[in-house]
Structures are given as C-alpha cells and as structure tokens.
Amino acid sequence: MDIIAQEWKTSGNVGALARVMKNFDFENLVLLNPACDHLCKEAMDRATHAKVVLEKAKVVEELKYDTLIGTTSEIGSDYNLRRNTIRPEALAKLELKGKTGLIIGREGDGLNNIELDQCDILVTIPSSVNSPTLNVSHAAAIVMYELFKGSGKEKLGDKTEYATRIEKDKLMELLQEKIKKLNFEDEYKEETQLVVWKKLVGKGNLTKREAMALFGFLKKI
C-alpha cells in the first residue's frame, strides 16, 4: 500500500510521516503536489532512521489507483453518503486487491468534497468530539498501526513467552503452601488470600520468566 501525502506544506511533518511508516513496515511514500522539500534537513532530521523512505519517495501530480482510501475527521449522518466512513480497525479487516493508496489530506484542510468523492473508502479515527482533528502524521500513524496489527508480519513482542496453565497452577500450589504456614485466625481469611493471589496471577498475564522468578522467590521464604 502507498501512503500519499497531499499538498503537505511542512517538511517536518513529511519527515515524521516517513518515520512512522518505517515503524509499521510501510515503504512507499507518494507526495501529491507537495509544497515543501521532503529532502531538506528538517525532514531528514525528523525521519531519523527512516531517511530511506524520503529518498525513495515519489512526487506526482495525479493519482491512479485501483483502490483509493481517504481520511477525514468530518463524518456525516446516514443520509450524507459522501462522508460515510469506517474506522481503522474495520479497514484492516478488508481484503484489498490491486494497487492501493491511503491518502492523507492537506494539513489543516484535509480533503475537499470532490476529492472525497474520488475515494473508494473513507476512514475516520474515533477521536474526541471536542477536538476531532489530529496532526496529519499522527493520524497516519494510527491508521498504519491498525493495518500493521492486522497483518501477518512479525511484531515486537511476538516472541515473548507467557506462563502456561501448568506453570501458573504450580505457582498457586506453592502460594497455598506458604499461606497455610502463616496461620490465619480462620479459614475465611486464608481463603481470601488465596482468591486475591489467584486473581493477581491471572490479571498479571505473567511471562514465563516472571513466573519462574516469583516461584524462586517464594521457595526462598
């Protein structure tokens, strides 16, 4: 999918866009009639490790896509078909075919009605009704995050191993053993401690390493 910045005026925003594109494995930046230099120092500094995205960016005067996805912060009622939108998580579930572009409109003004009509799909981010408009690079980041999250690509944290049911049960057995040695005044208080610890272990979503560290600590006390 191409990420299209339409008539952006701020080089820093273009650099920031390149950076988040790299974060979520998007490589193709298209600048539609840009009003700034995407290769200037400000853009390059904001891009940091994603300078290659700027260097490979294409500058165009018109768009030709099989599927064009527009973004807008202004949504309409069911009767305003022009501004019927979906959310980024719904977009991520669509199986888009052919050449696809996600267009982020002008800073401040976004896409006009004619440009909205040219889009096949419109996406809006469910932001606060009191301040619905996001910075263009931030808006792009949220949409790309949802698309990346729904992809099959490897993500940071995918290789984290979490405690299994068997490991958590063994941890609870040890906790029960330790609690019994505390000699509570009655069974109710002892049972309360067990319930609390079981909830904590469950809510904690322990990694395998955390569970083993806790197990080792309990063995020593």
Sequence and secondary structure as in RCSB ss.txt:
>XXXX:A:sequence
MDIIAQEWKTSGNVGALARVMKNFDFENLVLLNPACDHLCKEAMDRATHAKVVLEKAKVVEELKYDTLIGTTSEI
GSDYNLRRNTIRPEALAKLELKGKTGLIIGREGDGLNNIELDQCDILVTIPSSVNSPTLNVSHAAAIVMYELFKG
SGKEKLGDKTEYATRIEKDKLMELLQEKIKKLNFEDEYKEETQLVVWKKLVGKGNLTKREAMALFGFLKKI
>XXXX:A:secstr
 EEEEES   HHHHHHHHHHHHHTT   EEEES SS TTSHHHHHHHGGGHHHHHH EEESS   SEEEEE S  
  TT GGG  B HHHHTTS   SSEEEEE BTTTB  HHHHHT SEEE     TTS    HHHHHHHHHHHHHHT
SSS  TTTT  B  HHHHHHHHHHHHHHHHTT  SSHHHHHHHHHHHHHHHHHTT BHHHHHHHHHHHHH 
